[in-house]
Amino acid sequence: MNASLFRVVTRGWRVLPSACLAASLAVATFGVACSKPPPPTTANVKAGDLAPAGDWSGVFYSPIYGHLHLVKEGGSVSGKWRTTGGDKWGELHGEVTGDLLKYKWVEHKIGMVGPGSTTEGRGYFKYYVPAEENANHEIKGQWGLERSEVGNPWEAVRQRNMLPDPESVRPDETEKVNVPDEWDSAGAAKPAPGEPAPSEEKSGSSSDEDM
């Protein structure tokens, strides 16, 4: 092998490992970045036995989401609520296993139409019966946007001497909240009938950010 060829081959041998090393490091770094797990979307909760005194049918009050009216029929629970701000109302439907309710929800913004008028997602509640005699029952859980069950807390206290009346939270046809000054009569969709929603705050089951 002549000297010039030897220099080319030697130089190439020295450069190649460096290039390969840089590429390997880039791939390794990219792999580490891509290996980061996505945020959880399913609640890490397990169902237990519902205490004999517990009853999913009832009215549960939250300072953010107002009165949540729940009705249990067989293994299913349906409910409706209206936020304390009065500008949103929502509905949920789900399945009960003992002290655990997992549900889907949708919240309507009163007086608004179009893509931004509704928000939806999933959530869960656990039913708690305190050991103390005559203490108030509570439901505690979270709600999430779209397919997520978690992200925003929702806690409510069972109201005594109140029977659930889900339809009472729906606004009547004449009520208008957050209504635009002008309507696009040509392309506007019909208003929603009537927070999980849970409302629109990502700080809390329906915060005022969107539940």
Number of C-alpha atoms within 10 A of each C-alpha: 6 6 8 9 10 11 12 11 12 11 11 11 11 11 12 11 11 11 11 11 12 12 12 12 12 12 12 12 12 11 11 10 10 10 9 8 7 7 9 11 16 14 18 8 11 10 13 12 11 17 13 7 7 15 16 23 17 21 25 24 19 18 13 22 30 21 24 30 27 23 21 17 11 8 11 16 19 20 24 28 31 29 26 17 13 15 18 30 29 29 26 26 19 18 18 20 15 17 20 23 22 22 23 23 27 24 29 28 24 23 20 23 18 12 8 9 15 21 23 24 23 28 33 27 22 22 23 17 19 12 8 7 7 8 9 13 19 19 22 16 23 24 35 29 26 16 14 18 24 22 22 25 20 25 19 22 18 21 17 11 8 11 13 19 16 20 12 13 21 19 20 10 10 7 11 13 13 11 13 11 5 6 11 8 8 6 8 11 12 10 15 16 10 17 37 38 32 41 35 21 16 19 16 23 35 31 23 20 17 29 33
